[in-house]
Amino acid sequence: MATPQTLLDGTFARRLERLQLVSRKRLIGQGQGDRRSLRKGSSLEFADYRHYVEGDDPARVDWNIYSRTDTLFVRLYEEEEVLNVHLLVDASRSMDWGEPSKLRYARRLAAALGYVALNASNRLYVWPLHASSGSYGPVWGRGRAGAMLNFVEEFKPAQIATPVVYGGHASPPDLDQSLASFTNRSSGLVVLFSDLLSPTWEKALSRLASRSSEVVVMHTLSPQELRPALGGDVRLIDRESGAAVSVTLNNDAIRLYGQRLADWRRTIESFCARHGMGYVPVDTAMPLESLVFDVLRRRGVVH
């Protein structure tokens, strides 16, 4: 079984430490971070304390409290802001498919962006969707990276004991319904990792756009979905519903499939643009390092 450390190897992690997540909006949080508030007219005023975590500036430590309690606390100020980062990982059955697996790739990508967030003292949350696990966070500080990697590696897709049935088959996943577990009450950056193979994808993205300050959609598909090979007569089985259909994968069928796939992806990208959300098409055949350092940089997700 893979270990959590395989999500991010040491060389990759060190390169990630030079990155920051990009927030185009004025996202005011609480606590000590690496961004200055855009509010005007007041000085840096003391707000609260929190426990020291590895990576905090020693100058923020209240040494008077330490001398009395032998515990390290750092001072927080009103005029500093922290970026709240919410990583939403779709763990539906359709994501657990492909070579490489879409879910495995999404875990690694979420781990990479989570590591970037923690390294920059952002406040991080991880929300598995269609999973038996609850959310993880809030956490901040580089010292929490190991626990974050363990959580991202180990959460399990939910096993549906009694699926809703339509037309004799189990119902497909409801992405919008799964977002009910995402109780975002703070402004911040929301990153969704999903193949969007749900009939409610449009409703789900509308829900995110209405409840979140900034959303980036990582539309994750496998090379088998993006570039299917000729296969003659085959029987395709829906991973979510169990529905099956017999098709002939000849040149005409693959060409028509490619056109409809391209139209669908353009529809999603256009929808995201109209609602002020970022859209990143993700091919799991691409090396993760290339995606992060080339594609995400060009798309303005990291810098």
N, C-alpha and C positions, 0 to 999 in steps of 0.2 A: 504494500500500500504506500502511496506517495506520502511524504512528510510535508508539514506546512512550509518548511524551508524551500521546497521545490517550487512554490508559487513565485518566489523572487530569489534568484541567486545573488551572491554577494556583489559581483561586478555590476549587475543590473541595478541593485539597490543603491550602490554608491553613485551611479549616474543619475538616478531619480532624485537624489538629494540636492541636485542643482536646479530642479524644476519647482515651479509654483503653479497652482491652479489659478485660472483667470476668472475673475468676477467682473463683469461689465457694469453691474448695478451697484448702488450704494447699499451694502448689506451691513447694517449695524447690529452687532451682537453684544455679548458681554465677555469681559475677561481680557487677558493679556494675549495679544497676537502680534502678527508682523505687519498689520495694516493700521494706518491712522484713520480715525473717524473723520468724516467730511463735515461734521457739525462745526459751527463757528460760535465765537463769543464767550467761551469759557476756557479756563485753564485745565490742566490735568488734575482732576480731583479724585481723592481716594474713594473707592466704592466697596471693596470687599477683600476677603482673603480666599485662597484655595491652597491645597497641599502642593508642595513642590514636586515636579516630575522631571526626570532626566531631560536635559536640553533647555530648561528654563535659565534665564539670565540670573546669575548669583546676585547681581545688584538689586533684584526685586525681592530678595529674601528679607523677611523681618527678623533681624537677629535678636531683637529684644524678646520676641515670643520664643525664639529658639532657646535662649538662655533660661527661660522659665519652664518650658515644656519639653525641651530636647526633641522638638518636631519642627521640620522645615515648612514654612508657609511663605507664599509669595503674595505681594500686594497687587491688587487689581485697580484700574483707574477708569473713570467714566468715559474719558475721551479717547480710549483705545477700542478698536473693534476686532472681533474675531469672526472669521468666515465659518459659518455652519455648513458642513459638507455632508450631504445625505446620498449614500450609494444604495440604489435599489437593484437587486439582482434577481431576475426572473429565473426561478428554479422549476418551471413547469416541465412536463415530460418531453415536450418537443425540443426544449433546450438541451436535454440530456441525450443528444443525438449528433451524428456527424463525425467526420474524421478530419481534423481534431474535433472533439466534442465542443459544442457551443457553450455548454454550461461550464466546462473546465476552462475554456478560454475566457469567459466572462468572469470567473473567479479570479484568474490571474490578472486581468485588466483592473478589476475592482481592487485587488490587493495592491497593485502598482499605484493607483490613484489615491487609495487610502494611505499608503506609505508617504506619498507626496504631501497629503494633507497633514498628517501627524508631524512630519519633519518641519512643516511651516507653522506649527502651533495652531492649526485650525482645529475646530471642534468637529469630531467625526462621529457619524452614525452609519450603521450598515443595516439595511432592511431586506431580508430574504422574502421574496414573493412566491406564492405557491409552495411554501416550505413549512415544516413542522416546528422550526425554530422561531423564537421571537426576535426582536431587534437587538442590536448591539450598540452600546453607547448611551450617552455621550462620553467620549474619551478625547484626550489631547496629549500631546507630548510624544517624543520619539520612544520613550520608555514603554509605551503601550503597543508598539508595532508587533511584537511577538504574539500578544494576546489577540490582536486584530487578525493576524495571519491564521492563527488557529481557528478562529471563528469562521472566517471566510472559507477555509478548507473543509470544515467539518459539518456545516449545517446540511440537513437532509431535506430533499423534496418531500412534500406531504404525500402520504398514502391515503387515497380517497376510498373509504370503505364502502360507501353507498353513493355512487355517482348519480347525478341527475340524468335521466334518459330522455332522448328525443329521437324519433324515427328508429327506435330499436338499438341505438348506440349511446354510449356515455357522452355527455355533453362536452364540448370543447372547453378549454380553460377560459375563465372570465378574468381578463387582465384588470378590468375596471374594478371588479369585486375584490380582487386580491389587494388593491390599493387601499382598501378600507383599513388595513393594518398600519398604513403609513400615516401616523398622526403627527404631521408636521405643523407645529405651532410657532415656528420661528422662521424668519426669512433666511435665505441661504441658497446655496448651489445644490441642485438635485441632479444626479446622473442616473439614468435608467439604462440597464443592460438587458436587452430583450430581443427575441426574434420577431415580436409583435404578431405571432401567429395565433391571434385571438380575434373573434368577431367584434370584440368591444375595444379594439386598439384605439379607435378615434375617440370614443368616450373617455377612455383611460387617460389619453394624452391631454384631453380638454380638462379633466379633473386636475392633473398636475399643473397645467398652465394657470388655472384659476387659483390654486392654493400655494403656489411656490413663486419665489421671486425670480429664479433663474433655473431653467431646465435644459439639460443636454441629453439627447436620445442616442444611445449607442446601438444602432440597429444591427444585431449580430446574426449572421447567416453563415452556413458551412459551405465549402466549395462544392459539395454534392448538390446543394440547393441552387447555388449560383451558376454552376457549369455542369449540369447532368450529362452523363456519358450515354452513348447509344447502347440500348439494352434489349432491343427486340420486344417481345411480349412479356410484360412484367405485371405483377400485382402490387399495387401501392397501398400501404396500410397507414392510416392517420395515427400518429403516436398518441394523440390526445384522446380522440373519440373512439378509436378502434375501427372506424369505417374503412372499407376496402374498395378499391376500384381497379379494374383491369385496363391497362393502356398498352399501346405499342409505341415504344420510344424510338421512333424513326426521325429522320432529319426534319420533317415537317412539324412533328409534335414538339421537338426540342426548340425549333425556331419560334413556334407560337408561344411555348412556355416562356422563352427568354423575353419576348415582347411584353407579355403580361406581367412578368416579374419586374421588368424595367419600369412599366407604367405604375405598378403598385409602389415601388420605391420612390418614384418621382412624386406620386400622390402624397406619400408620408412626408417627404422633404418639403413639399409645398405647404402642407398642413402645419408643419413645425415652423416654417418661416412666417406664416400668417399669424401664428400665436406667439411669436417672439422666442421660440425655442431653438437651440442648436441641434443639428442633425449630423451624425457621423455614421456612414455606412461601414460596417466592420465585416471583413472576410477573415474567417478563422484560419485560413491558410497563410495569412501574412504573419511574419515573425512579430511577436509582441513588441520588441524593441523598436522596430520600424514604425509600427502603429503609433506608439507613444511619442517617439522623438521626431518623427517626420509628419505623419498625418495629423495627430492631435496638436502639434505646434502650428501647422498650416491652418487648421480649423480654429485656432485661437482658444483651445481648451486649456492648454498649458503654455508656459513660456519659460 
